[in-house]
Amino acid sequence: GLPNALLPITGGKRVLDYWWGAIEKLRAVNDVYLVTNAKHFKHFERWATARGIPVSHVVNDGSTTRATSLGAARDLLLGLRRADWFSHDDATTSTSSGVGMTTTTAEGGGHHSPRSTSSSYSKASDVMVIAGDSLFHRDFDLETVMAESHVKAGSSLVVSYRLSSDEPASTRGIIEVDAATRRVTRFVEKPGGPGRNRKTTTTSQIACPLFYILKPDVTRLLPDFVKAAAAATSPLQHDDDDGDDGDRDEVDGAPTTTVIRGSTKTPSLGDFMEWVVNERRDLPVYSMRMPGVFRLIGNAGLREYLDLVERFERVDSPTWAGAVGRGTFTVRAYARVGLFGNPSDGYNGKTVALTIANFWASATIAPSDRLALIPHPLFDPCDFGSLADVHFISRREGYQGGMRLLQAACAKFHEYCMHKGVALPKRNFTLSYETNIPRQVGLAGSSAIVTAAMRALMTFYNLDASHIAQAELPNLVLSVEAELGIVAGLQDRVVQAYEGLVSMDFDAEYFARHGHGAYERLPARCVSHALPLLWLAYCGEPSDSGRIHSDVKTRFLNGDAFVIDTMRRLGAVADDARRALLEGDAATCRALMAHNFSLRRELFGDAVLGETNLRLVDIAARYGGVAKLPGSGGAVVGTCDEGDLEAIREAYEAEKFVFVVIEPYFPDVSGGGHGVAKDTVTTGVGGHHHHNHPDLLSAATTPGGGGGGPAAPTAWDHVGVSSSHAAAADRAAFGGRGTAFDDDVPGAGGDVRAEIPPPIVTLGGDAVVVRGIPPA
C-alpha cells in the first residue's frame, strides 16, 4: 500500500529520500511542500515529520481514486495556495502556493533546519515542480539546473531528454526546441495518444518530464488556466503580434477564445505548459538537456519493483564499473595528412585530408573522487637528470606539453555544455593522455589530443549526436586551441572528427548560414584506386612550425589580392582532386599534389618554407615520386610507383629522415570506430566485442552488437518488460563511441560494452513541489 515515492530502494532509503537529500543541501531553496492524495496522505505525513518538515507542508488534495483525481495542475495550485505564494491584493489571482521546506545549512555543521515555518513569500520567488517518484542516480546535479543561465536571466525552464528507441512519444510531453537559443517553440502533451492530442503530430524526439522551474509571470497564470480548463475554454487571449495564432480558433479571420483541449476535470501540468509555450509567446520557456533518459514506469508490480531495486543498487554503487562514469575508457584520435588544398582551410578554401593508422593520440578517463588531470611523464616532464638535461629537453621538445590541452579541453567542454543547456551529471574523473604522433612535423598532434579528450568526456558523460553534432565537434576542438593561442584552420579537426578520407569546403557564406563547413567522407576505394601507395617522410628533430604561415594570414585579412587568389586556386586543386579520387585517376592525383606544393611555394616563398621542407620535397622528385607538405611543415606526404619505393626510402633515411609507408585509417574498415571502452571490473572476457556504434556525432544512432564474452550488467531497464526486450532497448539507446581493444594498447583484452545509467528514472505518482528559489 505504499505510494511509489516512498518505496525503499537501497539501505532503507526511499525514492523521495533521494530528492530530499539533494534539496536540503541547496541554500537557494526556501521551502519544500508535498502535495498528495487522501489515500496516501498519512504515509507522506509520517515521512515528512521524521525529517523535520512541518505537517502543514504536506497537502491533502482529498482524492482517493483516479476518478476523483484533481490533476497535477490543480494539485500544484493547491500547494501554492497552502504556501501563500499569491498576492492577497489581487482577489482574482489569489490562489497561493507552496512547496517545500526551508533547507538552510546551520553554521558549523551539517544539520539542516527550516529557514522559516512561515508561509508568506514574495511574488518574485521562482517555483520548482518535480514529480516526487522520480528516481535519480548519485551523480545527478540539481544545483546545475537551478543555476542555468536562462533561469538566472529571468525565464522559465523545463528539463528535457531524448526519447529512447522503446519510448513512444504518445506517453510523454514532447517539445520542439530552437537549437540556437534553446527556447521551447512548441509543446505537445502526449502527441498521438488516446487523449486530446490524438491527431497531433510532431517529429521531435525531445521529451519533457515533470521537472520545471517556473518564473512568477508563468506561475500567476495557473489559477485562471485551471478555471478555464474546467470551462473547456480560456479567456486568456494574448496577442503576441507575431502573426501566429497558435491554437486559437478563428472565425472569419478573427481570433476567438483559446480552446483548452483535454479533460475539464483533471488538467495536467503538461496541459498547462503546452498552453504557456504555444499561446503565451511573450513568456519564453527554455530547455535544459539531460544526458541520458527518464524512465516512466507508472504502476510497477512487485516483480518489476524488485528488478528496479536490484539494478539501482548496481548502478548507484561507486564500485560498479559497468556504466559510463564507473569504468575506465580509452578513446583515440588519429594523425592526419593533408592531401590536397591545404593550407586553404584557414582561408575559406577547400581541402581533402586522410586519417592514418600509423600514429594516434589517446585519452583515458576513469571515475575518481576529485577531478585530476595527469601529466605525461615524457611530454610534461617535471623531473630531470641535470640542468643540462633541462636545457636539452627544452630545446628539443619546447615548453608546451599536453597538460594545457587537457585543461583547456575540460574548460571548453564545460563551457559548451553550459551554453547549450546540457546538465552534466555531478561526476568527477581522472583524465590522462598518450600519443605517438611525431611532434612539430605538421601531423595534427595537438588537435588529436584535444579530440581524444573531447571524445573521452562525451563518453564519460553519456553525450551523443544530439548534444554535440558531428559538424560542431571540429569547432569545439578549434576553440580549445584558440584559447591557448594556437593558430590553425579547421581541416585537422574535421578529418579527425569524421575520420577516413574527407573532402571539406569552408566557404564563408555556407559557414555563416550553418555554423560549419560542408564535409563529406569519401569512399575508401578512392585511396586504394587513386593513391594506392602513400608514404610519409619527416624530420626526427622537431622544428618550429609556427613560422610556416608567416604573414599570409594578415595579408589575407587585409584583402591582399594575390593571397586571396592563390587560396582560391588551392581550393580548386581540392575540387579537382575530389573528382580524380572518385574516378580512381592516379595520374591526375599525382599532378595535383605537385601543383599544390608549387602554389604553396609561390605564396609563402622559400625563405618561409625553409631548407628542410624544400629538401624533403626535392628527394621525392629526384627518385621518381611526388611529395607535398601534409601540414604546417617538417614532413611530406608522397606517392610513387611500387618499383621506386625502396630507392626513395633509402634516400630519405640516408639523410636521417624517418620514412614510413602510410596505413590509411577508415573507421568502417578498422573495427567500427575510434574509441576503446574498457570495463575495469568485469573479467574473463573471451574475445573482442566489435560494436557498430554510430559515428560519435552522426544524426542517427545505430544499435550496437557484440558477442564472444559475458555482457556487462544492465544499467537500467524499462520495468514491466522482459529482460530480453530491455536489453534490446539498452543497446538501441546506447550512444557512446567504442571499438574493440587493440592488442598494442597496454592492458587491453577486449572491450566490454558499458551500459549508461540515466540520471533520473521516473516511476509516476505523487508530486513534490519545490518552491522558493530566490529571484535572479
Rosetta blueprint (number, residue, H / E / L):
1 G L
2 L L
3 P L
4 N H
5 A H
6 L H
7 L L
8 P E
9 I E
10 T E
11 G L
12 G L
13 K E
14 R E
15 V H
16 L H
17 D H
18 Y H
19 W H
20 W H
21 G H
22 A H
23 I H
24 E L
25 K L
26 L L
27 R L
28 A L
29 V L
30 N L
31 D E
32 V E
33 Y E
34 L E
35 V E
36 T E
37 N L
38 A L
39 K L
40 H L
41 F H
42 K H
43 H H
44 F H
45 E H
46 R H
47 W H
48 A H
49 T H
50 A H
51 R L
52 G L
53 I L
54 P L
55 V H
56 S H
57 H H
58 V E
59 V E
60 N E
61 D L
62 G L
63 S L
64 T L
65 T L
66 R H
67 A H
68 T H
69 S L
70 L L
71 G L
72 A H
73 A H
74 R H
75 D H
76 L H
77 L H
78 L H
79 G H
80 L H
81 R H
82 R H
83 A L
84 D L
85 W L
86 F L
87 S L
88 H L
89 D L
90 D L
91 A L
92 T L
93 T L
94 S L
95 T L
96 S L
97 S E
98 G L
99 V L
100 G L
101 M L
102 T L
103 T L
104 T E
105 T E
106 A L
107 E L
108 G L
109 G L
110 G L
111 H L
112 H E
113 S E
114 P L
115 R L
116 S L
117 T L
118 S L
119 S L
120 S L
121 Y L
122 S L
123 K L
124 A L
125 S L
126 D E
127 V E
128 M E
129 V E
130 I E
131 A E
132 G L
133 D L
134 S E
135 L E
136 F E
137 H L
138 R L
139 D L
140 F L
141 D L
142 L H
143 E H
144 T H
145 V H
146 M H
147 A L
148 E L
149 S H
150 H H
151 V H
152 K H
153 A L
154 G L
155 S L
156 S E
157 L E
158 V E
159 V E
160 S E
161 Y E
162 R E
163 L L
164 S L
165 S L
166 D L
167 E L
168 P L
169 A H
170 S H
171 T H
172 R L
173 G E
174 I E
175 I E
176 E E
177 V E
178 D L
179 A L
180 A L
181 T L
182 R L
183 R E
184 V E
185 T E
186 R E
187 F E
188 V E
189 E E
190 K L
191 P L
192 G L
193 G L
194 P L
195 G L
196 R L
197 N L
198 R L
199 K L
200 T L
201 T L
202 T L
203 T L
204 S L
205 Q L
206 I E
207 A E
208 C E
209 P L
210 L L
211 F E
212 Y E
213 I E
214 L E
215 K L
216 P H
217 D H
218 V H
219 T H
220 R L
221 L L
222 L H
223 P H
224 D H
225 F H
226 V H
227 K H
228 A H
229 A H
230 A H
231 A H
232 A L
233 T E
234 S E
235 P L
236 L L
237 Q L
238 H L
239 D L
240 D L
241 D L
242 D L
243 G L
244 D L
245 D L
246 G L
247 D L
248 R L
249 D L
250 E E
251 V E
252 D L
253 G L
254 A E
255 P E
256 T L
257 T L
258 T E
259 V E
260 I L
261 R L
262 G L
263 S L
264 T L
265 K L
266 T L
267 P L
268 S L
269 L H
270 G H
271 D H
272 F H
273 M H
274 E H
275 W H
276 V H
277 V H
278 N H
279 E H
280 R L
281 R L
282 D L
283 L L
284 P L
285 V E
286 Y E
287 S E
288 M E
289 R E
290 M L
291 P L
292 G L
293 V L
294 F L
295 R L
296 L L
297 I L
298 G L
299 N L
300 A L
301 G L
302 L H
303 R H
304 E H
305 Y H
306 L H
307 D H
308 L H
309 V H
310 E H
311 R H
312 F H
313 E H
314 R H
315 V H
316 D L
317 S L
318 P L
319 T L
320 W L
321 A L
322 G L
323 A E
324 V L
325 G L
326 R L
327 G L
328 T E
329 F E
330 T E
331 V E
332 R E
333 A E
334 Y E
335 A E
336 R E
337 V E
338 G E
339 L E
340 F E
341 G L
342 N L
343 P L
344 S H
345 D H
346 G H
347 Y H
348 N L
349 G L
350 K E
351 T E
352 V E
353 A E
354 L E
355 T E
356 I E
357 A E
358 N E
359 F E
360 W E
361 A E
362 S E
363 A E
364 T E
365 I E
366 A E
367 P E
368 S L
369 D L
370 R L
371 L L
372 A E
373 L E
374 I L
375 P L
376 H L
377 P L
378 L L
379 F L
380 D L
381 P L
382 C L
383 D L
384 F L
385 G L
386 S L
387 L H
388 A H
389 D H
390 V H
391 H H
392 F H
393 I H
394 S H
395 R H
396 R H
397 E H
398 G L
399 Y L
400 Q L
401 G L
402 G L
403 M H
404 R H
405 L H
406 L H
407 Q H
408 A H
409 A H
410 C H
411 A H
412 K H
413 F H
414 H H
415 E H
416 Y H
417 C H
418 M H
419 H H
420 K H
421 G L
422 V E
423 A L
424 L L
425 P L
426 K L
427 R L
428 N L
429 F E
430 T E
431 L E
432 S E
433 Y E
434 E E
435 T E
436 N L
437 I L
438 P L
439 R L
440 Q L
441 V L
442 G L
443 L L
444 A L
445 G H
446 S H
447 S H
448 A H
449 I H
450 V H
451 T H
452 A H
453 A H
454 M H
455 R H
456 A H
457 L H
458 M H
459 T H
460 F H
461 Y L
462 N L
463 L L
464 D L
465 A L
466 S L
467 H L
468 I L
469 A L
470 Q L
471 A L
472 E L
473 L H
474 P H
475 N H
476 L H
477 V H
478 L H
479 S H
480 V H
481 E H
482 A H
483 E H
484 L L
485 G L
486 I L
487 V L
488 A L
489 G L
490 L L
491 Q H
492 D H
493 R H
494 V H
495 V H
496 Q H
497 A H
498 Y H
499 E L
500 G L
501 L E
502 V E
503 S E
504 M E
505 D E
506 F L
507 D L
508 A H
509 E H
510 Y H
511 F H
512 A H
513 R H
514 H H
515 G L
516 H L
517 G L
518 A E
519 Y E
520 E E
521 R E
522 L E
523 P L
524 A L
525 R H
526 C H
527 V H
528 S H
529 H H
530 A H
531 L L
532 P L
533 L L
534 L E
535 W E
536 L E
537 A E
538 Y E
539 C E
540 G L
541 E L
542 P L
543 S L
544 D L
545 S H
546 G H
547 R H
548 I L
549 H L
550 S L
551 D L
552 V H
553 K H
554 T H
555 R H
556 F H
557 L H
558 N L
559 G L
560 D L
561 A H
562 F H
563 V H
564 I H
565 D H
566 T H
567 M H
568 R H
569 R H
570 L H
571 G H
572 A H
573 V H
574 A H
575 D H
576 D H
577 A H
578 R H
579 R H
580 A H
581 L H
582 L H
583 E H
584 G L
585 D L
586 A H
587 A H
588 T H
589 C H
590 R H
591 A H
592 L H
593 M H
594 A H
595 H H
596 N H
597 F H
598 S H
599 L H
600 R H
601 R H
602 E H
603 L H
604 F H
605 G L
606 D H
607 A H
608 V H
609 L H
610 G L
611 E H
612 T H
613 N H
614 L H
615 R H
616 L H
617 V H
618 D H
619 I H
620 A H
621 A H
622 R H
623 Y L
624 G L
625 G L
626 V E
627 A E
628 K E
629 L L
630 P L
631 G L
632 S L
633 G L
634 G L
635 A E
636 V E
637 V E
638 G E
639 T E
640 C L
641 D L
642 E H
643 G H
644 D H
645 L H
646 E H
647 A H
648 I H
649 R H
650 E H
651 A H
652 Y H
653 E H
654 A H
655 E L
656 K L
657 F E
658 V E
659 F E
660 V E
661 V E
662 I L
663 E L
664 P E
665 Y L
666 F L
667 P L
668 D L
669 V L
670 S L
671 G L
672 G L
673 G L
674 H L
675 G E
676 V E
677 A E
678 K E
679 D L
680 T L
681 V L
682 T L
683 T L
684 G L
685 V L
686 G L
687 G L
688 H L
689 H L
690 H L
691 H L
692 N L
693 H L
694 P L
695 D L
696 L L
697 L L
698 S L
699 A L
700 A L
701 T L
702 T L
703 P L
704 G L
705 G L
706 G L
707 G L
708 G L
709 G L
710 P L
711 A L
712 A L
713 P L
714 T L
715 A L
716 W L
717 D L
718 H L
719 V L
720 G L
721 V L
722 S L
723 S H
724 S H
725 H H
726 A H
727 A H
728 A H
729 A H
730 D H
731 R H
732 A H
733 A H
734 F L
735 G L
736 G L
737 R L
738 G L
739 T E
740 A L
741 F L
742 D L
743 D L
744 D L
745 V L
746 P L
747 G L
748 A L
749 G L
750 G L
751 D L
752 V L
753 R L
754 A L
755 E E
756 I L
757 P L
758 P L
759 P L
760 I E
761 V E
762 T E
763 L L
764 G L
765 G L
766 D L
767 A E
768 V E
769 V E
770 V E
771 R E
772 G E
773 I E
774 P L
775 P L
776 A L
